[in-house]
Amino acid sequence: MVWVPFYNKIEPVLWGFPFFYWYQLLWVLISAVITALVYKKTKALPSGRKMGGAR
């Protein structure tokens, strides 16, 4: 995603969108899926800390 010349082109077109746009949108969706997977895998892990006030 950092090297813009890699995806700064029009072809191939997908559903009327140039490559430049749909490639970036694809990475937004992939990033959201990866973030959701990491969240689901880590939210069930015990943190070792108990909730509540200090005693």
C-alpha positions as CSV (number, residue, x, y, z in Angstrom):
1,M,0.0,0.0,0.0
2,V,2.9,2.3,0.5
3,W,4.4,2.0,-3.0
4,V,1.8,4.0,-5.1
5,P,3.4,3.3,-8.5
6,F,2.4,-0.4,-8.0
7,Y,-1.3,0.4,-8.1
8,N,-1.5,3.8,-9.9
9,K,-3.1,2.5,-13.1
10,I,-6.5,2.2,-14.7
11,E,-6.4,-1.4,-16.0
12,P,-7.8,-3.9,-15.0
13,V,-11.3,-2.4,-14.5
14,L,-13.6,-4.2,-12.1
15,W,-17.4,-3.3,-12.3
16,G,-16.5,0.0,-13.9
17,F,-14.0,1.0,-11.2
18,P,-10.3,1.5,-12.2
19,F,-7.7,-0.6,-10.5
20,F,-6.5,2.3,-8.4
21,Y,-9.9,2.5,-6.6
22,W,-10.9,-1.1,-6.2
23,Y,-7.4,-2.2,-5.1
24,Q,-7.5,0.4,-2.2
25,L,-11.1,-0.6,-1.3
26,L,-10.1,-4.3,-1.3
27,W,-7.4,-3.6,1.2
28,V,-9.9,-1.7,3.4
29,L,-12.1,-4.8,3.5
30,I,-9.1,-7.2,4.0
31,S,-7.9,-5.0,6.9
32,A,-11.3,-5.0,8.5
33,V,-11.5,-8.8,8.3
34,I,-8.0,-9.2,9.8
35,T,-8.9,-6.8,12.6
36,A,-12.1,-8.7,13.4
37,L,-10.3,-12.0,13.5
38,V,-7.6,-10.7,15.8
39,Y,-10.3,-9.2,18.1
40,K,-12.3,-12.5,18.2
41,K,-9.1,-14.5,19.0
42,T,-7.9,-12.2,21.7
43,K,-11.0,-11.1,23.5
44,A,-11.5,-14.5,25.1
45,L,-7.9,-14.6,26.5
46,P,-7.7,-14.0,30.3
47,S,-6.0,-10.7,31.0
48,G,-4.7,-11.6,34.5
49,R,-6.3,-8.5,36.0
50,K,-9.5,-8.5,37.9
51,M,-12.1,-5.8,37.4
52,G,-13.1,-3.7,40.4
53,G,-11.7,-1.1,42.7
54,A,-8.4,-1.1,44.5
55,R,-8.3,-2.9,47.8
